[in-house]
């Protein structure tokens, strides 16, 4: 297994997915295919291909 801080959770719901992942200690990415999300504190991607660009 991996430690929570070594994992990335990708979801499409700010509260259920993104905030939930953060509360569990995971890195979170919000997939925003329509680019409607305007909250600047969120790490967002437009499609799954962009995940690699978010990995440090």
C-alpha positions in Angstrom: 0.0 0.0 0.0 0.9 3.7 0.0 0.7 6.3 2.6 -2.2 8.8 2.2 0.2 11.7 1.5 1.7 9.6 -1.4 -1.6 9.2 -3.1 -3.6 11.4 -5.5 -7.4 11.3 -5.5 -9.2 12.5 -8.6 -12.9 13.4 -8.4 -15.5 15.7 -9.9 -17.3 16.9 -6.8 -15.7 19.6 -4.7 -17.2 18.6 -1.4 -17.5 14.9 -1.7 -14.3 14.1 -3.6 -11.9 17.0 -3.3 -12.5 18.1 0.3 -13.0 14.5 1.4 -9.7 13.5 0.0 -8.0 16.4 1.7 -9.6 15.5 5.0 -8.2 11.9 4.6 -4.7 13.3 4.0 -4.6 12.6 0.2 -3.5 14.9 -2.5 -6.7 16.0 -4.4 -7.3 16.9 -8.0 -10.7 18.1 -9.3 -11.5 17.1 -12.8 -13.4 20.0 -14.3 -14.2 19.1 -17.9 -16.4 22.1 -18.5 -14.0 24.6 -16.7 -16.8 26.0 -14.6 -15.0 25.7 -11.3 -13.6 29.1 -10.2 -12.3 28.4 -6.7 -8.6 29.4 -6.8 -7.6 27.1 -3.9 -8.4 23.9 -6.0 -6.0 22.0 -8.1 -7.9 21.3 -11.3 -7.4 19.3 -14.5 -9.6 19.3 -17.6 -9.1 15.7 -18.5 -7.3 12.6 -17.2 -4.3 13.1 -19.5 -3.4 16.1 -17.4 -2.8 14.1 -14.2 0.9 13.5 -15.2 1.5 17.3 -15.3 0.3 17.5 -11.6 2.6 14.8 -10.2 5.7 16.3 -8.5 
